[in-house]
Amino acid sequence: MSGRTSTYLLSYNDQGGAEAAVEAGQESTPTSSSTGAAFGLFSADFKKNEDLKEMLESNKESLKLEAMKRIVGLIAKGKSASELFPAVVKNVASKNIELKKLVYVYLVRYAEKQQDLALLSISTFQRALKDPNQFIRASALRVLSSIRVPIIVPIMMLAIKEAAADLSPYVRKTSAHAIQKLYSLDPDQKEQLIEVIEKLLKDKSTLVAGSVVMAFEEVCPDRIDLIHKNYRKLCNLLVDVEEWGQVVIISMLTRYARTQFTSPWTEFDENKAFYDSDSEEKKDQTEAKPYIMDPDHRLLLRNTKPLLQSRNTAVVMAVAQLYWHLAPKHEVSIVTKSLVRLLRSHREVQYIVLQNIATMSIQRKGMFEPFIKSFYVRSTDATHIKTLKLEILTNLANEANISTILREFQTYVKSQDKAFAAATIQAIGRCATNISEVTDTCLNGLVLLLSNRDETVVAESIVVIKKLLQTQPTQHGDIIKHMAKLFDNVTVPMARASILWLMGEYCEKVPKIAPDVLRKMAKTFTAEEDIVKLQTVNLAAKLYLTNSKQTKLLTQYILNLGKYDQNYDIRDRTRFIRQLIVPNEKSGALSKYARRILLAPKPAPGLESAFKDRDRYQLGTLSHSLNLKATGYQELPDWPAVAPDQSVRNVEIVEPCPCVCTESGSESEEESSEDSEKTSSDSGKSSSGSEKSSSESESDQKKKKKTKKAPQKKSKPAGDRYTEIPAVCHNLKHCLFPQNDSKKPTFRTSGISLFYMSFQVTTSSFGPLKTYELLHHMTGKGLSAKYHFPRQPCLYQPSMVAVQVILTNSSDHALEEIHIGDQSPASLNIHCFNTIERLEPGASVTVSMGIDFSDSTQAANFQLCTKEDQFSVSIQPAVGELLMASTMTEQDFCKEQGKLQGMNEASATITMATANASRQAINKQVLSVANVGEVPSSQNNFSRFAGQTVSSRALVLVSLELSESSGALLTINTEKSVMASMLLQDLKQALAQA
């Protein structure tokens, strides 16, 4: 659904929904109110749909548009509008773009249900695939792929292939979505779809990346070879991809990394045997090469780390599981704060996050120990949230914090939530089992709970005490006696059964009490629950073997009752016990082992976390949450013993461009090398490198004439045309921009490899430039530095922004070896100026730098160093300085602006003073903010500007429409949506303050 359609829905719902619109429609149509009252809701629905049909069949576009808004509103509310399909589908060929968008939204919803009618309009959809509007093309493909009829599979395949090569990334994204629909309809098309996926994986647009990876995961997740060449690109694009695309890509890269890199967890496992001098063989085994992380493995970890700050909880969870499964153990803790931050979100999010933390806290307690207070239970938490927090607190318990945790547990036991109180008692039992120092304390506390008024608390305490007593049965005879006294007041079946089991298991320690308990049970045997009856039979058998004088008759009575019980298990248990303990002629050889069978020592039960075995599933998956393998779950591969060849991820290195000035023979090469030496030696003295390149000697002119006559080499593919400029190149225009048959340099749209337009890049017409302070002379110990952006093409690389730095020595002594030191981030590409050997007191020098900001306003941090000192400095560009001015005709401007609408458009209305509302004043303010070129306009109330981003060559169009009310509509069109919003804010501020 397009952005505008979403706006319609939002505004439509704000006005009262479909009912309000229906009422408005009924007011214009004479109807009988009495009839509506008589038939109620059904009559109203009937009239509403009839009204909508009339509106859709009218000749007025406004009525049709209003009807479609109401219909889409009904769909958004979950109401059926399928009976309107014939009336809606008639408007599929409407020339009104807004109406056509809404019709396509409707058709996507109902095309599968009304396949016959949808097929009648298939030719219309095919024509729409050629529509100039990208949203119409995408919507047509979306509808076409929603008609799930096998007969149109060839048409769908052709449409997908064409859309995959579309100029609009939005259409290419839609083609990736259509791949999955076609695959589910006809799996036999897999091979052709894989070819399209392979093509789309090479796409450089962030809008396409997430969708094509989703298609890859759906169609061919085993074709890992398709990812090799695109791995580094996906890692680098990850930060800019939309949020749900990030989740899909991270999940795929997690599995990819587990197949291509060796485990980083073995780096500390081989140190123990290193010092063993008894065996030379052990030495040879342990003196293996130390673990060195693959650079691509590190690239994935480094590029996903910033996403821990994402607002989307699924993205944070995806990064957390990636670090858990891929990162070295000492690096995993960086995800802790982000996971704890998610606990402030909705309870649904808390539930999933707490489940994953519970699994992680079992293996690595140290990660979450500093945040233990974040897992304290709140009174407003739901029961399932409380239980998970309790689980985590129990996992984190150790000798240092157990006293604090037990004080929390004492409060939780008093909770009105009975299930939570019972879970707390189980947690106390786990703490007592895991930490021997507090076993007695916990046991005594549980005994005190036996006098609680709440039956649930008492019952759960008995069950836990029963398990704890098995660990140290000889020391707790008094506790068993105390539980026997409470037996009459305990009504919960599981608790009564636990007491009976204890009586039977340790009957020799309570020889006087156990027979009396059996006597009481004989009275109430028929009224007890099945689990209590089974334990009563066991108790009778054990007492018969150890104290037959007192319990022989009681045992026979209970066995007779059990023989005729309604439950099969109790009858079978009774017959087995009778044959085992009361031997006769028919008894087998088993009866002689009765005591060894019934009174055998039993191992103490282990109180373990319910999340102990969940790590067999990948964190963050549905299977992990359900603790069972869900449909579609893919097992996380094991680490390879030996890493596969890493060269498969190497992308072809782009060679330097064959500049015209380097193809003219050895003579021109010698001349250019001599000139380049002069340029490099004078770089510290010249304030701008462009002055020398613009002044040409006679030899340079001769050289140009020679190059014109020289035969040209075959042109390379478009993707290889933007390359680093050789130092020997003087013909700047020919090097900075790709060459084609035309004489002018051309502009290439971002993400498009075969589309060229003749937009000439120019230098900005605006003169005064703002200077920024880089280093103050007080901070720099006499060295001061200022910088500005000259708005000239960078000599070093076309993707770099040119920066000029003015260095001044304000001290009373000379400064030596001024140069640039360490850079941050390390991936930032900076062309440093040559080292300045000596700068005298009071002297200044201007040097040139080049910085590749990658179309981002992220600061370039580096160290400005002298021989003695190092100073940390930072250059952060305004968004307008990341552009290069371009010129184009008004016709070209309007044509390109029409292609960059919807998601690629940002606009705002600005109010300005009357005195500053002239075109000259506005143009001056725009050029002061952004390095763009002015486009000639035939309309006095329009100002248009064009530019392109330095790094990715994406087109940026700025237009201002002046109104008579001293206001202006400012519109920016570009594929870089983030850059558009930032530039819009800067221009608004500049124009409003003018």
Buried (B, 14 or more C-beta within 10 A) or exposed (E): BBEBBEEBBEEBBEEEBBBBBBEBBBEEEEBEEEEBEEEEEEBBBEBBBEBBBBBBEEEEBEBBBBBBBBBBBBBBEEEEBEEBBEBBBBBBBBEBBBBBBBBBBBBBBBBBEBBEBBBEBBEBBBEBBEBEBBBBBBBBBBBBBBBBBEEBBEBBBEBBBBBBBBBBBBBBBBBBBBBBBBBEBBEEBEEBBBEBBBBBBBBBBBBBBBBBBBBBBBBBEEEBEBBBBBBBBBBEBBBBBBBBBBBBBBBBBBBBBBBBBBBBEEBEEBEEEEEEEEEEEBBEEBEEEEBEBBEBBEBBBBBBBEBBEBEBBBBBBBBBBBBBBBBBBEEBBBBBEBBBBBBEEEEEBBBBBBBBBBBBBBEBBEBBBEBBEBBBBEEEBBEBBBBBBBBBBBBBBBEEEBEBBBEBBEEBBEBEBBBBBBBBBBBBBBBBBBBEEBBBBBBEBBBEBBEBEBBBBBBBBBBBBBBBBBBEBEEBEEBBEBBBEBBEEBEBBBBBBBBBBBBBBBBEBBEEBBBBBBEEBBEEBEEBEBBBBBBBBBBBBBBBBBBEEBBBEBBBBBBEBBEEBEEEEBBEBBEEBBBBBBEEEEBEEEBEEBEEEBBEEEEEEEBEBEBEEBBEBBBBBBBBBEEEEEEEBBEBBEBEEEBBEBEEBEEEEEEBBBBBBBBBEEEBBEBBEEBBEEBEEEBBEBBBBBEBBEEBEEBBEBBBEBBEEEEEEEEBEBEBBBBBBBBBBBBBEBBBBBBBEEEBBBBBBBBBBEEBEBBBBBBBEBEEBEEBEBBEBEEBBBBBBBBBBBBBBBBBBBBBBBBBBBBBBBBEEEBEEBBBEEBEEEEBBBBBBBEBEEBEEEEBBBBBBBBBBBBBBEBBBBBBBBEEEEBEBEBEBBBBBBBBBBBBEBEBBBEBBEBBBBBBBBEBEBEBEEEBBEBEBBBBBBBBBBBBBBBEBEEEEBBBBBBBBBBBBBBBBBBBBBEEEBBBBBBBBBBBBBBBEBBBEBBBEBBBEB
